[in-house]
């Protein structure tokens, strides 16, 4: 549930273990899939191999596809997240 989102959106990345490692150690951004959220309350992710581990990364930097302005106004996000699996 997103209660505050920057006007330029908040990126959500789905990463594998090796992709997260590369991001944390080398700043390299590769993802399984990504979304830009503008206040949608539900983000549906499908077509993943459920026998693998994935990481959900919420990004508000300039390292992804959305360029932020970080002008001190509307630059942060407030949200709660819940993960449900449907089989």
PyMOL Python script that loads the backbone (N, CA, C, O; Angstrom):
from pymol import cmd

cmd.read_pdbstr("""\
ATOM      1  N   UNK A   1       0.834  -1.171   0.000  1.00  0.00           N
ATOM      2  CA  UNK A   1       0.000   0.000   0.000  1.00  0.00           C
ATOM      3  C   UNK A   1       0.883   1.241   0.000  1.00  0.00           C
ATOM      4  O   UNK A   1       1.630   1.474   0.950  1.00  0.00           O
ATOM      5  N   UNK A   2       0.801   2.013  -1.032  1.00  0.00           N
ATOM      6  CA  UNK A   2       1.612   3.212  -1.149  1.00  0.00           C
ATOM      7  C   UNK A   2       0.795   4.408  -0.681  1.00  0.00           C
ATOM      8  O   UNK A   2      -0.296   4.660  -1.192  1.00  0.00           O
ATOM      9  N   UNK A   3       1.320   5.137   0.281  1.00  0.00           N
ATOM     10  CA  UNK A   3       0.610   6.316   0.763  1.00  0.00           C
ATOM     11  C   UNK A   3       1.266   7.612   0.303  1.00  0.00           C
ATOM     12  O   UNK A   3       0.619   8.660   0.294  1.00  0.00           O
ATOM     13  N   UNK A   4       2.529   7.558  -0.077  1.00  0.00           N
ATOM     14  CA  UNK A   4       3.215   8.730  -0.631  1.00  0.00           C
ATOM     15  C   UNK A   4       4.247   8.245  -1.635  1.00  0.00           C
ATOM     16  O   UNK A   4       5.097   7.415  -1.315  1.00  0.00           O
ATOM     17  N   UNK A   5       4.167   8.762  -2.834  1.00  0.00           N
ATOM     18  CA  UNK A   5       5.065   8.377  -3.921  1.00  0.00           C
ATOM     19  C   UNK A   5       5.584   9.658  -4.578  1.00  0.00           C
ATOM     20  O   UNK A   5       4.810  10.595  -4.773  1.00  0.00           O
ATOM     21  N   UNK A   6       6.876   9.723  -4.926  1.00  0.00           N
ATOM     22  CA  UNK A   6       7.361  10.885  -5.673  1.00  0.00           C
ATOM     23  C   UNK A   6       6.609  11.020  -6.995  1.00  0.00           C
ATOM     24  O   UNK A   6       6.175  10.022  -7.570  1.00  0.00           O
ATOM     25  N   UNK A   7       6.458  12.232  -7.469  1.00  0.00           N
ATOM     26  CA  UNK A   7       5.708  12.455  -8.710  1.00  0.00           C
ATOM     27  C   UNK A   7       6.368  11.757  -9.897  1.00  0.00           C
ATOM     28  O   UNK A   7       5.688  11.420 -10.866  1.00  0.00           O
ATOM     29  N   UNK A   8       7.673  11.538  -9.835  1.00  0.00           N
ATOM     30  CA  UNK A   8       8.373  10.859 -10.922  1.00  0.00           C
ATOM     31  C   UNK A   8       8.322   9.340 -10.773  1.00  0.00           C
ATOM     32  O   UNK A   8       8.860   8.619 -11.614  1.00  0.00           O
ATOM     33  N   UNK A   9       7.683   8.851  -9.715  1.00  0.00           N
ATOM     34  CA  UNK A   9       7.487   7.414  -9.536  1.00  0.00           C
ATOM     35  C   UNK A   9       8.550   6.772  -8.669  1.00  0.00           C
ATOM     36  O   UNK A   9       9.605   7.351  -8.408  1.00  0.00           O
ATOM     37  N   UNK A  10       8.250   5.582  -8.236  1.00  0.00           N
ATOM     38  CA  UNK A  10       9.159   4.769  -7.433  1.00  0.00           C
ATOM     39  C   UNK A  10       9.397   3.474  -8.189  1.00  0.00           C
ATOM     40  O   UNK A  10       8.450   2.791  -8.579  1.00  0.00           O
ATOM     41  N   UNK A  11      10.662   3.139  -8.396  1.00  0.00           N
ATOM     42  CA  UNK A  11      10.960   1.921  -9.141  1.00  0.00           C
ATOM     43  C   UNK A  11      10.933   0.704  -8.230  1.00  0.00           C
ATOM     44  O   UNK A  11      11.371   0.755  -7.081  1.00  0.00           O
ATOM     45  N   UNK A  12      10.413  -0.381  -8.765  1.00  0.00           N
ATOM     46  CA  UNK A  12      10.412  -1.664  -8.077  1.00  0.00           C
ATOM     47  C   UNK A  12      11.144  -2.635  -8.991  1.00  0.00           C
ATOM     48  O   UNK A  12      10.745  -2.861 -10.133  1.00  0.00           O
ATOM     49  N   UNK A  13      12.221  -3.203  -8.466  1.00  0.00           N
ATOM     50  CA  UNK A  13      13.031  -4.141  -9.233  1.00  0.00           C
ATOM     51  C   UNK A  13      12.877  -5.535  -8.657  1.00  0.00           C
ATOM     52  O   UNK A  13      12.839  -5.700  -7.438  1.00  0.00           O
ATOM     53  N   UNK A  14      12.788  -6.524  -9.503  1.00  0.00           N
ATOM     54  CA  UNK A  14      12.828  -7.918  -9.092  1.00  0.00           C
ATOM     55  C   UNK A  14      14.179  -8.452  -9.562  1.00  0.00           C
ATOM     56  O   UNK A  14      14.485  -8.456 -10.754  1.00  0.00           O
ATOM     57  N   UNK A  15      14.988  -8.906  -8.583  1.00  0.00           N
ATOM     58  CA  UNK A  15      16.354  -9.335  -8.874  1.00  0.00           C
ATOM     59  C   UNK A  15      16.615 -10.742  -8.348  1.00  0.00           C
ATOM     60  O   UNK A  15      16.017 -11.183  -7.366  1.00  0.00           O
ATOM     61  N   UNK A  16      17.521 -11.429  -9.028  1.00  0.00           N
ATOM     62  CA  UNK A  16      18.024 -12.704  -8.525  1.00  0.00           C
ATOM     63  C   UNK A  16      19.154 -12.407  -7.544  1.00  0.00           C
ATOM     64  O   UNK A  16      19.556 -11.256  -7.376  1.00  0.00           O
ATOM     65  N   UNK A  17      19.652 -13.437  -6.910  1.00  0.00           N
ATOM     66  CA  UNK A  17      20.743 -13.297  -5.956  1.00  0.00           C
ATOM     67  C   UNK A  17      21.983 -12.684  -6.613  1.00  0.00           C
ATOM     68  O   UNK A  17      22.607 -11.785  -6.049  1.00  0.00           O
ATOM     69  N   UNK A  18      22.331 -13.167  -7.791  1.00  0.00           N
ATOM     70  CA  UNK A  18      23.529 -12.649  -8.467  1.00  0.00           C
ATOM     71  C   UNK A  18      23.327 -11.212  -8.950  1.00  0.00           C
ATOM     72  O   UNK A  18      24.273 -10.424  -8.941  1.00  0.00           O
ATOM     73  N   UNK A  19      22.120 -10.862  -9.370  1.00  0.00           N
ATOM     74  CA  UNK A  19      21.845  -9.488  -9.792  1.00  0.00           C
ATOM     75  C   UNK A  19      21.936  -8.530  -8.612  1.00  0.00           C
ATOM     76  O   UNK A  19      22.474  -7.431  -8.744  1.00  0.00           O
ATOM     77  N   UNK A  20      21.416  -8.939  -7.463  1.00  0.00           N
ATOM     78  CA  UNK A  20      21.510  -8.104  -6.265  1.00  0.00           C
ATOM     79  C   UNK A  20      22.966  -7.944  -5.843  1.00  0.00           C
ATOM     80  O   UNK A  20      23.376  -6.850  -5.456  1.00  0.00           O
ATOM     81  N   UNK A  21      23.745  -9.007  -5.910  1.00  0.00           N
ATOM     82  CA  UNK A  21      25.169  -8.947  -5.584  1.00  0.00           C
ATOM     83  C   UNK A  21      25.885  -7.942  -6.488  1.00  0.00           C
ATOM     84  O   UNK A  21      26.649  -7.106  -6.004  1.00  0.00           O
ATOM     85  N   UNK A  22      25.642  -8.021  -7.793  1.00  0.00           N
ATOM     86  CA  UNK A  22      26.265  -7.092  -8.739  1.00  0.00           C
ATOM     87  C   UNK A  22      25.855  -5.653  -8.460  1.00  0.00           C
ATOM     88  O   UNK A  22      26.671  -4.738  -8.575  1.00  0.00           O
ATOM     89  N   UNK A  23      24.595  -5.450  -8.095  1.00  0.00           N
ATOM     90  CA  UNK A  23      24.126  -4.099  -7.779  1.00  0.00           C
ATOM     91  C   UNK A  23      24.805  -3.562  -6.519  1.00  0.00           C
ATOM     92  O   UNK A  23      25.285  -2.428  -6.501  1.00  0.00           O
ATOM     93  N   UNK A  24      24.843  -4.376  -5.475  1.00  0.00           N
ATOM     94  CA  UNK A  24      25.432  -3.935  -4.213  1.00  0.00           C
ATOM     95  C   UNK A  24      26.940  -3.721  -4.308  1.00  0.00           C
ATOM     96  O   UNK A  24      27.472  -2.813  -3.669  1.00  0.00           O
ATOM     97  N   UNK A  25      27.624  -4.528  -5.080  1.00  0.00           N
ATOM     98  CA  UNK A  25      29.084  -4.469  -5.120  1.00  0.00           C
ATOM     99  C   UNK A  25      29.667  -3.671  -6.281  1.00  0.00           C
ATOM    100  O   UNK A  25      30.770  -3.134  -6.177  1.00  0.00           O
ATOM    101  N   UNK A  26      28.927  -3.593  -7.390  1.00  0.00           N
ATOM    102  CA  UNK A  26      29.465  -2.923  -8.571  1.00  0.00           C
ATOM    103  C   UNK A  26      28.573  -1.817  -9.124  1.00  0.00           C
ATOM    104  O   UNK A  26      28.952  -1.142 -10.081  1.00  0.00           O
ATOM    105  N   UNK A  27      27.393  -1.623  -8.535  1.00  0.00           N
ATOM    106  CA  UNK A  27      26.464  -0.608  -9.026  1.00  0.00           C
ATOM    107  C   UNK A  27      25.825  -0.970 -10.352  1.00  0.00           C
ATOM    108  O   UNK A  27      25.242  -0.112 -11.014  1.00  0.00           O
ATOM    109  N   UNK A  28      25.929  -2.239 -10.749  1.00  0.00           N
ATOM    110  CA  UNK A  28      25.374  -2.707 -12.013  1.00  0.00           C
ATOM    111  C   UNK A  28      23.905  -3.084 -11.821  1.00  0.00           C
ATOM    112  O   UNK A  28      23.577  -3.898 -10.958  1.00  0.00           O
ATOM    113  N   UNK A  29      23.031  -2.494 -12.620  1.00  0.00           N
ATOM    114  CA  UNK A  29      21.601  -2.762 -12.489  1.00  0.00           C
ATOM    115  C   UNK A  29      21.139  -3.642 -13.647  1.00  0.00           C
ATOM    116  O   UNK A  29      21.028  -3.190 -14.786  1.00  0.00           O
ATOM    117  N   UNK A  30      20.874  -4.903 -13.330  1.00  0.00           N
ATOM    118  CA  UNK A  30      20.200  -5.822 -14.239  1.00  0.00           C
ATOM    119  C   UNK A  30      19.081  -6.452 -13.420  1.00  0.00           C
ATOM    120  O   UNK A  30      19.258  -6.736 -12.235  1.00  0.00           O
ATOM    121  N   UNK A  31      17.955  -6.666 -14.037  1.00  0.00           N
ATOM    122  CA  UNK A  31      16.790  -7.131 -13.291  1.00  0.00           C
ATOM    123  C   UNK A  31      16.068  -8.214 -14.072  1.00  0.00           C
ATOM    124  O   UNK A  31      16.229  -8.342 -15.286  1.00  0.00           O
ATOM    125  N   UNK A  32      15.268  -8.992 -13.354  1.00  0.00           N
ATOM    126  CA  UNK A  32      14.374  -9.949 -14.003  1.00  0.00           C
ATOM    127  C   UNK A  32      13.227  -9.182 -14.634  1.00  0.00           C
ATOM    128  O   UNK A  32      12.847  -9.437 -15.777  1.00  0.00           O
ATOM    129  N   UNK A  33      12.683  -8.249 -13.884  1.00  0.00           N
ATOM    130  CA  UNK A  33      11.633  -7.358 -14.376  1.00  0.00           C
ATOM    131  C   UNK A  33      11.607  -6.123 -13.485  1.00  0.00           C
ATOM    132  O   UNK A  33      12.126  -6.142 -12.369  1.00  0.00           O
ATOM    133  N   UNK A  34      11.011  -5.071 -13.976  1.00  0.00           N
ATOM    134  CA  UNK A  34      10.904  -3.854 -13.170  1.00  0.00           C
ATOM    135  C   UNK A  34       9.605  -3.135 -13.481  1.00  0.00           C
ATOM    136  O   UNK A  34       9.015  -3.295 -14.550  1.00  0.00           O
ATOM    137  N   UNK A  35       9.179  -2.337 -12.509  1.00  0.00           N
ATOM    138  CA  UNK A  35       7.956  -1.546 -12.614  1.00  0.00           C
ATOM    139  C   UNK A  35       8.252  -0.148 -12.109  1.00  0.00           C
ATOM    140  O   UNK A  35       9.141   0.040 -11.279  1.00  0.00           O
ATOM    141  N   UNK A  36       7.525   0.819 -12.596  1.00  0.00           N
ATOM    142  CA  UNK A  36       7.537   2.152 -12.016  1.00  0.00           C
ATOM    143  C   UNK A  36       6.157   2.387 -11.435  1.00  0.00           C
ATOM    144  O   UNK A  36       5.152   2.325 -12.144  1.00  0.00           O
ATOM    145  N   UNK A  37       6.117   2.657 -10.148  1.00  0.00           N
ATOM    146  CA  UNK A  37       4.859   2.810  -9.422  1.00  0.00           C
ATOM    147  C   UNK A  37       4.565   4.292  -9.259  1.00  0.00           C
ATOM    148  O   UNK A  37       5.435   5.071  -8.868  1.00  0.00           O
ATOM    149  N   UNK A  38       3.341   4.671  -9.561  1.00  0.00           N
ATOM    150  CA  UNK A  38       2.899   6.057  -9.412  1.00  0.00           C
ATOM    151  C   UNK A  38       1.766   6.178  -8.409  1.00  0.00           C
ATOM    152  O   UNK A  38       1.004   7.144  -8.459  1.00  0.00           O
ATOM    153  N   UNK A  39       1.637   5.227  -7.504  1.00  0.00           N
ATOM    154  CA  UNK A  39       0.580   5.275  -6.508  1.00  0.00           C
ATOM    155  C   UNK A  39      -0.384   4.122  -6.600  1.00  0.00           C
ATOM    156  O   UNK A  39      -1.371   4.085  -5.865  1.00  0.00           O
ATOM    157  N   UNK A  40      -0.125   3.174  -7.487  1.00  0.00           N
ATOM    158  CA  UNK A  40      -0.967   1.979  -7.552  1.00  0.00           C
ATOM    159  C   UNK A  40      -0.899   1.274  -6.205  1.00  0.00           C
ATOM    160  O   UNK A  40       0.177   1.176  -5.615  1.00  0.00           O
ATOM    161  N   UNK A  41      -2.008   0.790  -5.718  1.00  0.00           N
ATOM    162  CA  UNK A  41      -1.999   0.135  -4.418  1.00  0.00           C
ATOM    163  C   UNK A  41      -1.621  -1.331  -4.481  1.00  0.00           C
ATOM    164  O   UNK A  41      -1.222  -1.907  -3.469  1.00  0.00           O
ATOM    165  N   UNK A  42      -1.738  -1.944  -5.644  1.00  0.00           N
ATOM    166  CA  UNK A  42      -1.409  -3.357  -5.766  1.00  0.00           C
ATOM    167  C   UNK A  42      -0.467  -3.531  -6.954  1.00  0.00           C
ATOM    168  O   UNK A  42      -0.734  -3.047  -8.054  1.00  0.00           O
ATOM    169  N   UNK A  43       0.604  -4.210  -6.718  1.00  0.00           N
ATOM    170  CA  UNK A  43       1.565  -4.510  -7.766  1.00  0.00           C
ATOM    171  C   UNK A  43       1.544  -6.017  -7.974  1.00  0.00           C
ATOM    172  O   UNK A  43       1.909  -6.772  -7.072  1.00  0.00           O
ATOM    173  N   UNK A  44       1.123  -6.460  -9.145  1.00  0.00           N
ATOM    174  CA  UNK A  44       1.019  -7.890  -9.422  1.00  0.00           C
ATOM    175  C   UNK A  44       2.234  -8.335 -10.222  1.00  0.00           C
ATOM    176  O   UNK A  44       2.556  -7.769 -11.267  1.00  0.00           O
ATOM    177  N   UNK A  45       2.889  -9.346  -9.714  1.00  0.00           N
ATOM    178  CA  UNK A  45       4.073  -9.883 -10.375  1.00  0.00           C
ATOM    179  C   UNK A  45       3.775 -11.328 -10.736  1.00  0.00           C
ATOM    180  O   UNK A  45       3.421 -12.130  -9.872  1.00  0.00           O
ATOM    181  N   UNK A  46       3.918 -11.654 -12.001  1.00  0.00           N
ATOM    182  CA  UNK A  46       3.661 -13.025 -12.428  1.00  0.00           C
ATOM    183  C   UNK A  46       4.796 -13.480 -13.336  1.00  0.00           C
ATOM    184  O   UNK A  46       5.717 -12.717 -13.625  1.00  0.00           O
ATOM    185  N   UNK A  47       4.723 -14.711 -13.774  1.00  0.00           N
ATOM    186  CA  UNK A  47       5.683 -15.297 -14.716  1.00  0.00           C
ATOM    187  C   UNK A  47       7.079 -15.456 -14.134  1.00  0.00           C
ATOM    188  O   UNK A  47       8.060 -15.426 -14.877  1.00  0.00           O
ATOM    189  N   UNK A  48       7.187 -15.623 -12.828  1.00  0.00           N
ATOM    190  CA  UNK A  48       8.477 -15.913 -12.221  1.00  0.00           C
ATOM    191  C   UNK A  48       8.575 -17.404 -11.960  1.00  0.00           C
ATOM    192  O   UNK A  48       7.565 -18.085 -11.784  1.00  0.00           O
ATOM    193  N   UNK A  49       9.785 -17.895 -11.939  1.00  0.00           N
ATOM    194  CA  UNK A  49      10.016 -19.286 -11.581  1.00  0.00           C
ATOM    195  C   UNK A  49       9.956 -19.379 -10.060  1.00  0.00           C
ATOM    196  O   UNK A  49      10.873 -18.918  -9.381  1.00  0.00           O
ATOM    197  N   UNK A  50       8.925 -19.949  -9.531  1.00  0.00           N
ATOM    198  CA  UNK A  50       8.703 -19.948  -8.080  1.00  0.00           C
ATOM    199  C   UNK A  50       9.628 -20.893  -7.339  1.00  0.00           C
ATOM    200  O   UNK A  50       9.523 -21.021  -6.119  1.00  0.00           O
ATOM    201  N   UNK A  51      10.530 -21.556  -8.042  1.00  0.00           N
ATOM    202  CA  UNK A  51      11.507 -22.416  -7.386  1.00  0.00           C
ATOM    203  C   UNK A  51      12.831 -21.686  -7.182  1.00  0.00           C
ATOM    204  O   UNK A  51      13.804 -22.281  -6.718  1.00  0.00           O
ATOM    205  N   UNK A  52      12.869 -20.415  -7.522  1.00  0.00           N
ATOM    206  CA  UNK A  52      14.059 -19.590  -7.312  1.00  0.00           C
ATOM    207  C   UNK A  52      13.772 -18.541  -6.257  1.00  0.00           C
ATOM    208  O   UNK A  52      12.617 -18.231  -5.966  1.00  0.00           O
ATOM    209  N   UNK A  53      14.843 -17.998  -5.685  1.00  0.00           N
ATOM    210  CA  UNK A  53      14.711 -16.886  -4.739  1.00  0.00           C
ATOM    211  C   UNK A  53      14.835 -15.576  -5.502  1.00  0.00           C
ATOM    212  O   UNK A  53      15.668 -15.441  -6.399  1.00  0.00           O
ATOM    213  N   UNK A  54      14.000 -14.618  -5.137  1.00  0.00           N
ATOM    214  CA  UNK A  54      14.046 -13.298  -5.749  1.00  0.00           C
ATOM    215  C   UNK A  54      14.111 -12.238  -4.659  1.00  0.00           C
ATOM    216  O   UNK A  54      13.721 -12.478  -3.516  1.00  0.00           O
ATOM    217  N   UNK A  55      14.603 -11.077  -5.025  1.00  0.00           N
ATOM    218  CA  UNK A  55      14.674  -9.941  -4.124  1.00  0.00           C
ATOM    219  C   UNK A  55      13.849  -8.814  -4.729  1.00  0.00           C
ATOM    220  O   UNK A  55      13.921  -8.560  -5.931  1.00  0.00           O
ATOM    221  N   UNK A  56      13.076  -8.148  -3.906  1.00  0.00           N
ATOM    222  CA  UNK A  56      12.309  -6.988  -4.334  1.00  0.00           C
ATOM    223  C   UNK A  56      13.050  -5.759  -3.832  1.00  0.00           C
ATOM    224  O   UNK A  56      13.250  -5.590  -2.629  1.00  0.00           O
ATOM    225  N   UNK A  57      13.453  -4.911  -4.753  1.00  0.00           N
ATOM    226  CA  UNK A  57      14.214  -3.710  -4.415  1.00  0.00           C
ATOM    227  C   UNK A  57      13.370  -2.500  -4.784  1.00  0.00           C
ATOM    228  O   UNK A  57      12.943  -2.357  -5.930  1.00  0.00           O
ATOM    229  N   UNK A  58      13.132  -1.637  -3.814  1.00  0.00           N
ATOM    230  CA  UNK A  58      12.433  -0.375  -4.059  1.00  0.00           C
ATOM    231  C   UNK A  58      13.508   0.687  -4.232  1.00  0.00           C
ATOM    232  O   UNK A  58      14.295   0.940  -3.319  1.00  0.00           O
ATOM    233  N   UNK A  59      13.539   1.307  -5.405  1.00  0.00           N
ATOM    234  CA  UNK A  59      14.626   2.232  -5.731  1.00  0.00           C
ATOM    235  C   UNK A  59      14.106   3.652  -5.911  1.00  0.00           C
ATOM    236  O   UNK A  59      13.108   3.882  -6.594  1.00  0.00           O
ATOM    237  N   UNK A  60      14.792   4.590  -5.292  1.00  0.00           N
ATOM    238  CA  UNK A  60      14.486   6.006  -5.458  1.00  0.00           C
ATOM    239  C   UNK A  60      15.786   6.765  -5.719  1.00  0.00           C
ATOM    240  O   UNK A  60      16.009   7.847  -5.174  1.00  0.00           O
ATOM    241  N   UNK A  61      16.637   6.180  -6.558  1.00  0.00           N
ATOM    242  CA  UNK A  61      17.905   6.810  -6.918  1.00  0.00           C
ATOM    243  C   UNK A  61      17.939   7.000  -8.430  1.00  0.00           C
ATOM    244  O   UNK A  61      16.969   6.690  -9.120  1.00  0.00           O
ATOM    245  N   UNK A  62      19.035   7.501  -8.934  1.00  0.00           N
ATOM    246  CA  UNK A  62      19.204   7.654 -10.375  1.00  0.00           C
ATOM    247  C   UNK A  62      19.901   6.457 -11.003  1.00  0.00           C
ATOM    248  O   UNK A  62      20.359   6.542 -12.142  1.00  0.00           O
ATOM    249  N   UNK A  63      19.989   5.340 -10.281  1.00  0.00           N
ATOM    250  CA  UNK A  63      20.688   4.167 -10.811  1.00  0.00           C
ATOM    251  C   UNK A  63      19.819   3.328 -11.732  1.00  0.00           C
ATOM    252  O   UNK A  63      20.337   2.485 -12.464  1.00  0.00           O
ATOM    253  N   UNK A  64      18.517   3.539 -11.712  1.00  0.00           N
ATOM    254  CA  UNK A  64      17.612   2.758 -12.542  1.00  0.00           C
ATOM    255  C   UNK A  64      17.215   3.499 -13.793  1.00  0.00           C
ATOM    256  O   UNK A  64      18.038   4.158 -14.429  1.00  0.00           O
ATOM    257  N   UNK A  65      15.937   3.386 -14.147  1.00  0.00           N
ATOM    258  CA  UNK A  65      15.437   3.975 -15.385  1.00  0.00           C
ATOM    259  C   UNK A  65      14.755   5.323 -15.160  1.00  0.00           C
ATOM    260  O   UNK A  65      14.650   6.121 -16.091  1.00  0.00           O
ATOM    261  N   UNK A  66      14.293   5.585 -13.947  1.00  0.00           N
ATOM    262  CA  UNK A  66      13.627   6.846 -13.636  1.00  0.00           C
ATOM    263  C   UNK A  66      14.648   7.828 -13.084  1.00  0.00           C
ATOM    264  O   UNK A  66      15.359   7.518 -12.129  1.00  0.00           O
ATOM    265  N   UNK A  67      14.720   9.000 -13.676  1.00  0.00           N
ATOM    266  CA  UNK A  67      15.638  10.031 -13.197  1.00  0.00           C
ATOM    267  C   UNK A  67      14.916  10.855 -12.140  1.00  0.00           C
ATOM    268  O   UNK A  67      13.847  11.412 -12.390  1.00  0.00           O
ATOM    269  N   UNK A  68      15.510  10.921 -10.964  1.00  0.00           N
ATOM    270  CA  UNK A  68      14.922  11.682  -9.857  1.00  0.00           C
ATOM    271  C   UNK A  68      15.425  13.116  -9.898  1.00  0.00           C
ATOM    272  O   UNK A  68      16.403  13.431 -10.576  1.00  0.00           O
ATOM    273  N   UNK A  69      14.742  13.973  -9.163  1.00  0.00           N
ATOM    274  CA  UNK A  69      15.214  15.357  -9.123  1.00  0.00           C
ATOM    275  C   UNK A  69      15.778  15.745  -7.761  1.00  0.00           C
ATOM    276  O   UNK A  69      16.490  16.745  -7.669  1.00  0.00           O
ATOM    277  N   UNK A  70      15.490  15.002  -6.711  1.00  0.00           N
ATOM    278  CA  UNK A  70      16.002  15.237  -5.360  1.00  0.00           C
ATOM    279  C   UNK A  70      16.131  16.722  -5.031  1.00  0.00           C
ATOM    280  O   UNK A  70      17.203  17.205  -4.667  1.00  0.00           O
ATOM    281  N   UNK A  71      15.014  17.431  -5.169  1.00  0.00           N
ATOM    282  CA  UNK A  71      15.006  18.866  -4.884  1.00  0.00           C
ATOM    283  C   UNK A  71      14.476  19.179  -3.490  1.00  0.00           C
ATOM    284  O   UNK A  71      14.262  20.344  -3.155  1.00  0.00           O
ATOM    285  N   UNK A  72      14.262  18.146  -2.674  1.00  0.00           N
ATOM    286  CA  UNK A  72      13.764  18.368  -1.323  1.00  0.00           C
ATOM    287  C   UNK A  72      12.252  18.424  -1.238  1.00  0.00           C
ATOM    288  O   UNK A  72      11.697  18.502  -0.142  1.00  0.00           O
ATOM    289  N   UNK A  73      11.581  18.387  -2.369  1.00  0.00           N
ATOM    290  CA  UNK A  73      10.122  18.406  -2.414  1.00  0.00           C
ATOM    291  C   UNK A  73       9.666  17.129  -3.097  1.00  0.00           C
ATOM    292  O   UNK A  73      10.132  16.811  -4.192  1.00  0.00           O
ATOM    293  N   UNK A  74       8.766  16.398  -2.470  1.00  0.00           N
ATOM    294  CA  UNK A  74       8.193  15.205  -3.091  1.00  0.00           C
ATOM    295  C   UNK A  74       9.260  14.170  -3.472  1.00  0.00           C
ATOM    296  O   UNK A  74       9.177  13.541  -4.527  1.00  0.00           O
ATOM    297  N   UNK A  75      10.256  14.003  -2.602  1.00  0.00           N
ATOM    298  CA  UNK A  75      11.364  13.105  -2.932  1.00  0.00           C
ATOM    299  C   UNK A  75      11.384  11.816  -2.126  1.00  0.00           C
ATOM    300  O   UNK A  75      12.368  11.079  -2.184  1.00  0.00           O
ATOM    301  N   UNK A  76      10.360  11.530  -1.398  1.00  0.00           N
ATOM    302  CA  UNK A  76      10.378  10.311  -0.606  1.00  0.00           C
ATOM    303  C   UNK A  76       9.085   9.541  -0.789  1.00  0.00           C
ATOM    304  O   UNK A  76       8.076  10.068  -1.258  1.00  0.00           O
ATOM    305  N   UNK A  77       9.151   8.283  -0.406  1.00  0.00           N
ATOM    306  CA  UNK A  77       7.985   7.416  -0.530  1.00  0.00           C
ATOM    307  C   UNK A  77       7.650   6.828   0.836  1.00  0.00           C
ATOM    308  O   UNK A  77       8.534   6.574   1.653  1.00  0.00           O
ATOM    309  N   UNK A  78       6.372   6.618   1.064  1.00  0.00           N
ATOM    310  CA  UNK A  78       5.898   5.967   2.272  1.00  0.00           C
ATOM    311  C   UNK A  78       4.993   4.827   1.834  1.00  0.00           C
ATOM    312  O   UNK A  78       4.041   5.037   1.083  1.00  0.00           O
ATOM    313  N   UNK A  79       5.288   3.625   2.302  1.00  0.00           N
ATOM    314  CA  UNK A  79       4.478   2.493   1.894  1.00  0.00           C
ATOM    315  C   UNK A  79       4.637   1.339   2.876  1.00  0.00           C
ATOM    316  O   UNK A  79       5.627   1.241   3.602  1.00  0.00           O
ATOM    317  N   UNK A  80       3.647   0.484   2.874  1.00  0.00           N
ATOM    318  CA  UNK A  80       3.689  -0.808   3.545  1.00  0.00           C
ATOM    319  C   UNK A  80       3.617  -1.846   2.451  1.00  0.00           C
ATOM    320  O   UNK A  80       2.928  -1.645   1.451  1.00  0.00           O
ATOM    321  N   UNK A  81       4.305  -2.937   2.620  1.00  0.00           N
ATOM    322  CA  UNK A  81       4.185  -3.977   1.608  1.00  0.00           C
ATOM    323  C   UNK A  81       3.868  -5.314   2.261  1.00  0.00           C
ATOM    324  O   UNK A  81       4.305  -5.616   3.372  1.00  0.00           O
ATOM    325  N   UNK A  82       3.115  -6.077   1.548  1.00  0.00           N
ATOM    326  CA  UNK A  82       2.722  -7.416   1.942  1.00  0.00           C
ATOM    327  C   UNK A  82       2.953  -8.319   0.752  1.00  0.00           C
ATOM    328  O   UNK A  82       2.682  -7.930  -0.384  1.00  0.00           O
ATOM    329  N   UNK A  83       3.439  -9.497   0.990  1.00  0.00           N
ATOM    330  CA  UNK A  83       3.701 -10.430  -0.103  1.00  0.00           C
ATOM    331  C   UNK A  83       2.730 -11.598   0.017  1.00  0.00           C
ATOM    332  O   UNK A  83       2.657 -12.271   1.046  1.00  0.00           O
ATOM    333  N   UNK A  84       1.993 -11.817  -1.055  1.00  0.00           N
ATOM    334  CA  UNK A  84       1.036 -12.928  -1.111  1.00  0.00           C
ATOM    335  C   UNK A  84       1.424 -13.815  -2.292  1.00  0.00           C
ATOM    336  O   UNK A  84       1.855 -13.317  -3.332  1.00  0.00           O
ATOM    337  N   UNK A  85       1.277 -15.075  -2.137  1.00  0.00           N
ATOM    338  CA  UNK A  85       1.471 -15.977  -3.273  1.00  0.00           C
ATOM    339  C   UNK A  85       0.136 -16.634  -3.579  1.00  0.00           C
ATOM    340  O   UNK A  85      -0.605 -17.035  -2.682  1.00  0.00           O
ATOM    341  N   UNK A  86      -0.144 -16.730  -4.847  1.00  0.00           N
ATOM    342  CA  UNK A  86      -1.369 -17.371  -5.314  1.00  0.00           C
ATOM    343  C   UNK A  86      -0.934 -18.573  -6.152  1.00  0.00           C
ATOM    344  O   UNK A  86      -0.173 -18.436  -7.110  1.00  0.00           O
ATOM    345  N   UNK A  87      -1.414 -19.712  -5.787  1.00  0.00           N
ATOM    346  CA  UNK A  87      -1.007 -20.915  -6.495  1.00  0.00           C
ATOM    347  C   UNK A  87      -2.151 -21.490  -7.286  1.00  0.00           C
ATOM    348  O   UNK A  87      -1.989 -22.514  -7.950  1.00  0.00           O
TER     349      UNK A  87
END
""", "prot")
cmd.dss("prot")
cmd.show_as("cartoon", "prot")
cmd.util.cbc("prot")
cmd.orient("prot")
